[in-house]
Amino acid sequence: MARDSKLILASGSPRRVELLAQLGITPDRLMPMDLDETPQKGELPRALARRLSQDKARAAFEAVRQDQDWTGSFILAADTVVAVGRRILPKTEGEDEAMQCLDLLSGRNHMVFTGVCLITPEGKMRHRLVETRVQFKRLSRQEKTVYLASEEWRGKAGGYAIQGFAGAFVQKLVGSYPNVVGLPLYETMLLLQGEGFRNRAEEGKGT
């Protein structure tokens, strides 16, 4: 049965907020979780995306557990990991790091994994892991330099944002495009609908 409930997004990402808006959903609260995102020894990209999304959801759940205004909320968390083979690329903060990512991605296939985790008002955890294969064209030195100057890479997994200038680097994409942006919409909606979350667009239609 659909029910009214608040939604906490355990993220401060404007991209994820914009993607949720495409579903007619506006989070009632943004709660970015400051966690150590360093991969564990031997941890593979899929496992990292799954673990971090679950850890972020649990951290937000614990943070509001004693807050009467927010207990009983749905909590949604996600984490996106970019990898070439088993190699996990960083969320780039410096130009040298971003250039290393571009050098590695140039002319090659890579995988984008997003773990999506939902904790229900009853405390049940639901999870999906979505993967997309992306192939970049071979990048010239000038293209890399121009992209670095844009600063779109800053703080992005793998050193690029597909919704910006880097979209022109993509030769082929197999799977979910919004997954590469940061939140797979189809799977996210399935999670929410499966647990009875009703968004505002649906509320406007009445019961």
C-alpha positions as YAML, in Angstrom:
chain: A
units: angstrom
residues:
- id: 1
  name: MET
  ca: [0.00, 0.00, 0.00]
- id: 2
  name: ALA
  ca: [1.34, 3.46, -0.91]
- id: 3
  name: ARG
  ca: [1.88, 5.76, 2.05]
- id: 4
  name: ASP
  ca: [3.05, 9.25, 2.79]
- id: 5
  name: SER
  ca: [6.52, 9.41, 4.25]
- id: 6
  name: LYS
  ca: [9.52, 11.69, 4.19]
- id: 7
  name: LEU
  ca: [12.54, 10.89, 2.03]
- id: 8
  name: ILE
  ca: [16.08, 11.56, 3.18]
- id: 9
  name: LEU
  ca: [18.76, 11.49, 0.49]
- id: 10
  name: ALA
  ca: [22.08, 10.54, 2.09]
- id: 11
  name: SER
  ca: [23.97, 12.69, -0.40]
- id: 12
  name: GLY
  ca: [24.66, 16.31, -1.21]
- id: 13
  name: SER
  ca: [25.02, 15.66, -4.95]
- id: 14
  name: PRO
  ca: [23.10, 18.16, -7.10]
- id: 15
  name: ARG
  ca: [23.15, 15.57, -9.89]
- id: 16
  name: ARG
  ca: [21.26, 13.02, -7.80]
- id: 17
  name: VAL
  ca: [18.74, 15.67, -6.74]
- id: 18
  name: GLU
  ca: [18.17, 16.55, -10.41]
- id: 19
  name: LEU
  ca: [17.79, 12.90, -11.37]
- id: 20
  name: LEU
  ca: [15.22, 12.31, -8.62]
- id: 21
  name: ALA
  ca: [13.33, 15.36, -9.89]
- id: 22
  name: GLN
  ca: [12.89, 13.53, -13.20]
- id: 23
  name: LEU
  ca: [10.86, 10.99, -11.21]
- id: 24
  name: GLY
  ca: [8.80, 13.76, -9.62]
- id: 25
  name: ILE
  ca: [10.61, 13.27, -6.30]
- id: 26
  name: THR
  ca: [12.07, 16.02, -4.14]
- id: 27
  name: PRO
  ca: [13.97, 14.78, -1.07]
- id: 28
  name: ASP
  ca: [12.74, 16.28, 2.18]
- id: 29
  name: ARG
  ca: [16.29, 16.41, 3.50]
- id: 30
  name: LEU
  ca: [19.84, 16.07, 2.14]
- id: 31
  name: MET
  ca: [22.25, 14.33, 4.49]
- id: 32
  name: PRO
  ca: [25.67, 13.85, 2.90]
- id: 33
  name: MET
  ca: [27.59, 11.26, 4.92]
- id: 34
  name: ASP
  ca: [31.30, 11.97, 5.41]
- id: 35
  name: LEU
  ca: [32.70, 8.45, 5.26]
- id: 36
  name: ASP
  ca: [36.10, 7.03, 4.41]
- id: 37
  name: GLU
  ca: [35.64, 5.83, 0.83]
- id: 38
  name: THR
  ca: [39.04, 4.14, 0.55]
- id: 39
  name: PRO
  ca: [38.70, 0.67, -0.97]
- id: 40
  name: GLN
  ca: [39.53, -2.15, 1.39]
- id: 41
  name: LYS
  ca: [42.43, -4.43, 0.56]
- id: 42
  name: GLY
  ca: [41.47, -6.60, -2.41]
- id: 43
  name: GLU
  ca: [38.02, -5.01, -2.69]
- id: 44
  name: LEU
  ca: [36.59, -5.13, -6.20]
- id: 45
  name: PRO
  ca: [34.70, -2.23, -7.81]
- id: 46
  name: ARG
  ca: [31.25, -3.86, -7.54]
- id: 47
  name: ALA
  ca: [31.78, -4.66, -3.89]
- id: 48
  name: LEU
  ca: [32.98, -1.12, -3.14]
- id: 49
  name: ALA
  ca: [29.92, 0.51, -4.73]
- id: 50
  name: ARG
  ca: [27.64, -1.86, -2.82]
- id: 51
  name: ARG
  ca: [29.39, -1.39, 0.52]
- id: 52
  name: LEU
  ca: [29.62, 2.41, 0.37]
- id: 53
  name: SER
  ca: [25.96, 2.86, -0.56]
- id: 54
  name: GLN
  ca: [24.93, 0.61, 2.31]
- id: 55
  name: ASP
  ca: [27.30, 2.33, 4.74]
- id: 56
  name: LYS
  ca: [25.95, 5.76, 3.80]
- id: 57
  name: ALA
  ca: [22.36, 4.61, 4.25]
- id: 58
  name: ARG
  ca: [23.14, 3.05, 7.65]
- id: 59
  name: ALA
  ca: [24.99, 6.19, 8.78]
- id: 60
  name: ALA
  ca: [22.01, 8.39, 7.88]
- id: 61
  name: PHE
  ca: [19.61, 5.96, 9.57]
- id: 62
  name: GLU
  ca: [21.64, 6.08, 12.78]
- id: 63
  name: ALA
  ca: [21.94, 9.88, 12.60]
- id: 64
  name: VAL
  ca: [18.15, 10.39, 12.66]
- id: 65
  name: ARG
  ca: [17.24, 7.44, 14.86]
- id: 66
  name: GLN
  ca: [16.58, 9.62, 17.92]
- id: 67
  name: ASP
  ca: [15.10, 12.56, 16.01]
- id: 68
  name: GLN
  ca: [11.30, 12.44, 16.17]
- id: 69
  name: ASP
  ca: [11.00, 14.76, 13.18]
- id: 70
  name: TRP
  ca: [12.82, 12.31, 10.93]
- id: 71
  name: THR
  ca: [12.30, 8.84, 12.35]
- id: 72
  name: GLY
  ca: [10.07, 6.83, 10.04]
- id: 73
  name: SER
  ca: [11.60, 8.35, 6.92]
- id: 74
  name: PHE
  ca: [12.75, 6.49, 3.87]
- id: 75
  name: ILE
  ca: [16.53, 6.81, 3.47]
- id: 76
  name: LEU
  ca: [18.08, 6.61, 0.03]
- id: 77
  name: ALA
  ca: [21.83, 6.41, -0.58]
- id: 78
  name: ALA
  ca: [23.99, 5.77, -3.62]
- id: 79
  name: ASP
  ca: [27.64, 5.51, -4.52]
- id: 80
  name: THR
  ca: [29.21, 5.45, -7.99]
- id: 81
  name: VAL
  ca: [32.49, 3.73, -8.79]
- id: 82
  name: VAL
  ca: [34.39, 3.93, -12.09]
- id: 83
  name: ALA
  ca: [36.79, 1.13, -12.92]
- id: 84
  name: VAL
  ca: [39.07, -0.09, -15.67]
- id: 85
  name: GLY
  ca: [39.21, -3.82, -15.11]
- id: 86
  name: ARG
  ca: [39.83, -4.31, -11.40]
- id: 87
  name: ARG
  ca: [41.41, -0.87, -11.06]
- id: 88
  name: ILE
  ca: [39.20, 1.58, -9.19]
- id: 89
  name: LEU
  ca: [39.59, 5.17, -10.36]
- id: 90
  name: PRO
  ca: [39.53, 7.95, -7.75]
- id: 91
  name: LYS
  ca: [37.11, 10.82, -7.28]
- id: 92
  name: THR
  ca: [39.57, 13.34, -8.64]
- id: 93
  name: GLU
  ca: [40.55, 16.45, -6.68]
- id: 94
  name: GLY
  ca: [43.73, 17.55, -8.48]
- id: 95
  name: GLU
  ca: [44.65, 18.14, -12.13]
- id: 96
  name: ASP
  ca: [47.42, 15.53, -12.13]
- id: 97
  name: GLU
  ca: [45.01, 12.92, -10.82]
- id: 98
  name: ALA
  ca: [42.36, 13.91, -13.38]
- id: 99
  name: MET
  ca: [44.90, 13.73, -16.22]
- id: 100
  name: GLN
  ca: [45.93, 10.24, -15.12]
- id: 101
  name: CYS
  ca: [42.29, 9.17, -15.32]
- id: 102
  name: LEU
  ca: [41.84, 10.68, -18.78]
- id: 103
  name: ASP
  ca: [45.02, 8.97, -19.97]
- id: 104
  name: LEU
  ca: [43.72, 5.65, -18.67]
- id: 105
  name: LEU
  ca: [40.21, 6.05, -20.10]
- id: 106
  name: SER
  ca: [41.32, 7.30, -23.52]
- id: 107
  name: GLY
  ca: [40.44, 4.82, -26.26]
- id: 108
  name: ARG
  ca: [39.31, 2.16, -23.79]
- id: 109
  name: ASN
  ca: [36.23, 0.58, -22.27]
- id: 110
  name: HIS
  ca: [35.49, 1.13, -18.60]
- id: 111
  name: MET
  ca: [32.72, 0.18, -16.21]
- id: 112
  name: VAL
  ca: [30.56, 2.43, -14.05]
- id: 113
  name: PHE
  ca: [28.95, 0.78, -11.01]
- id: 114
  name: THR
  ca: [26.35, 2.45, -8.83]
- id: 115
  name: GLY
  ca: [25.10, 0.89, -5.64]
- id: 116
  name: VAL
  ca: [21.67, 2.13, -4.56]
- id: 117
  name: CYS
  ca: [20.46, 1.41, -1.04]
- id: 118
  name: LEU
  ca: [17.06, 2.11, 0.49]
- id: 119
  name: ILE
  ca: [16.21, 1.80, 4.19]
- id: 120
  name: THR
  ca: [12.47, 1.74, 4.84]
- id: 121
  name: PRO
  ca: [10.65, 3.35, 7.78]
- id: 122
  name: GLU
  ca: [10.61, -0.11, 9.40]
- id: 123
  name: GLY
  ca: [14.39, -0.37, 9.06]
- id: 124
  name: LYS
  ca: [14.46, -2.91, 6.23]
- id: 125
  name: MET
  ca: [17.34, -2.54, 3.78]
- id: 126
  name: ARG
  ca: [16.87, -2.97, 0.05]
- id: 127
  name: HIS
  ca: [19.71, -2.75, -2.46]
- id: 128
  name: ARG
  ca: [20.45, -2.72, -6.18]
- id: 129
  name: LEU
  ca: [23.76, -2.68, -8.05]
- id: 130
  name: VAL
  ca: [23.70, -1.31, -11.59]
- id: 131
  name: GLU
  ca: [26.53, -1.39, -14.10]
- id: 132
  name: THR
  ca: [27.12, 0.44, -17.38]
- id: 133
  name: ARG
  ca: [29.87, -0.11, -19.92]
- id: 134
  name: VAL
  ca: [31.31, 3.06, -21.47]
- id: 135
  name: GLN
  ca: [33.81, 3.37, -24.30]
- id: 136
  name: PHE
  ca: [35.78, 6.58, -24.74]
- id: 137
  name: LYS
  ca: [37.25, 7.75, -28.04]
- id: 138
  name: ARG
  ca: [41.01, 8.20, -28.18]
- id: 139
  name: LEU
  ca: [41.59, 11.63, -26.66]
- id: 140
  name: SER
  ca: [44.09, 14.10, -28.06]
- id: 141
  name: ARG
  ca: [46.38, 16.06, -25.78]
- id: 142
  name: GLN
  ca: [44.42, 19.21, -26.62]
- id: 143
  name: GLU
  ca: [41.09, 17.60, -25.72]
- id: 144
  name: LYS
  ca: [42.47, 16.54, -22.35]
- id: 145
  name: THR
  ca: [43.90, 19.99, -21.68]
- id: 146
  name: VAL
  ca: [40.65, 21.74, -22.59]
- id: 147
  name: TYR
  ca: [38.69, 19.35, -20.40]
- id: 148
  name: LEU
  ca: [40.99, 19.92, -17.44]
- id: 149
  name: ALA
  ca: [40.46, 23.68, -17.85]
- id: 150
  name: SER
  ca: [36.69, 23.17, -17.56]
- id: 151
  name: GLU
  ca: [37.11, 21.78, -14.01]
- id: 152
  name: GLU
  ca: [34.07, 19.55, -14.58]
- id: 153
  name: TRP
  ca: [36.22, 16.65, -13.41]
- id: 154
  name: ARG
  ca: [36.65, 17.98, -9.88]
- id: 155
  name: GLY
  ca: [35.26, 15.55, -7.32]
- id: 156
  name: LYS
  ca: [33.93, 13.20, -10.01]
- id: 157
  name: ALA
  ca: [34.46, 9.44, -9.99]
- id: 158
  name: GLY
  ca: [36.87, 8.60, -12.78]
- id: 159
  name: GLY
  ca: [37.62, 12.27, -13.41]
- id: 160
  name: TYR
  ca: [34.70, 13.10, -15.68]
- id: 161
  name: ALA
  ca: [31.02, 14.07, -15.78]
- id: 162
  name: ILE
  ca: [29.21, 12.47, -18.71]
- id: 163
  name: GLN
  ca: [26.45, 15.09, -18.62]
- id: 164
  name: GLY
  ca: [28.99, 17.81, -19.47]
- id: 165
  name: PHE
  ca: [31.76, 18.23, -22.04]
- id: 166
  name: ALA
  ca: [32.89, 14.63, -21.53]
- id: 167
  name: GLY
  ca: [29.71, 13.43, -23.20]
- id: 168
  name: ALA
  ca: [31.50, 14.12, -26.49]
- id: 169
  name: PHE
  ca: [34.18, 11.57, -25.55]
- id: 170
  name: VAL
  ca: [31.71, 8.67, -25.41]
- id: 171
  name: GLN
  ca: [31.82, 6.39, -28.45]
- id: 172
  name: LYS
  ca: [29.56, 3.74, -27.03]
- id: 173
  name: LEU
  ca: [27.45, 3.18, -23.92]
- id: 174
  name: VAL
  ca: [25.79, -0.09, -22.95]
- id: 175
  name: GLY
  ca: [23.36, 0.10, -20.04]
- id: 176
  name: SER
  ca: [21.85, 2.92, -18.01]
- id: 177
  name: TYR
  ca: [22.90, 6.48, -18.87]
- id: 178
  name: PRO
  ca: [21.60, 8.01, -15.59]
- id: 179
  name: ASN
  ca: [23.65, 5.37, -13.79]
- id: 180
  name: VAL
  ca: [26.79, 7.06, -15.17]
- id: 181
  name: VAL
  ca: [25.47, 10.45, -14.05]
- id: 182
  name: GLY
  ca: [25.08, 9.07, -10.53]
- id: 183
  name: LEU
  ca: [21.70, 7.41, -9.99]
- id: 184
  name: PRO
  ca: [20.02, 4.69, -12.10]
- id: 185
  name: LEU
  ca: [16.44, 5.90, -12.33]
- id: 186
  name: TYR
  ca: [14.66, 2.69, -13.31]
- id: 187
  name: GLU
  ca: [16.14, 0.66, -10.47]
- id: 188
  name: THR
  ca: [15.71, 3.48, -7.95]
- id: 189
  name: MET
  ca: [12.03, 3.82, -8.77]
- id: 190
  name: LEU
  ca: [11.57, 0.04, -8.49]
- id: 191
  name: LEU
  ca: [13.09, 0.13, -5.00]
- id: 192
  name: LEU
  ca: [10.88, 3.00, -3.86]
- id: 193
  name: GLN
  ca: [7.66, 1.68, -5.40]
- id: 194
  name: GLY
  ca: [8.36, -1.81, -4.10]
- id: 195
  name: GLU
  ca: [8.35, -0.44, -0.55]
- id: 196
  name: GLY
  ca: [5.25, 1.70, -1.01]
- id: 197
  name: PHE
  ca: [6.86, 5.12, -1.29]
- id: 198
  name: ARG
  ca: [4.54, 7.60, -2.96]
- id: 199
  name: ASN
  ca: [6.03, 10.66, -4.62]
- id: 200
  name: ARG
  ca: [4.41, 14.06, -4.87]
- id: 201
  name: ALA
  ca: [3.44, 13.61, -8.51]
- id: 202
  name: GLU
  ca: [1.40, 10.58, -7.52]
- id: 203
  name: GLU
  ca: [-0.10, 12.39, -4.53]
- id: 204
  name: GLY
  ca: [-1.48, 15.04, -6.87]
- id: 205
  name: LYS
  ca: [-3.47, 12.37, -8.70]
- id: 206
  name: GLY
  ca: [-5.26, 11.32, -5.54]
- id: 207
  name: THR
  ca: [-5.83, 7.75, -4.33]
...
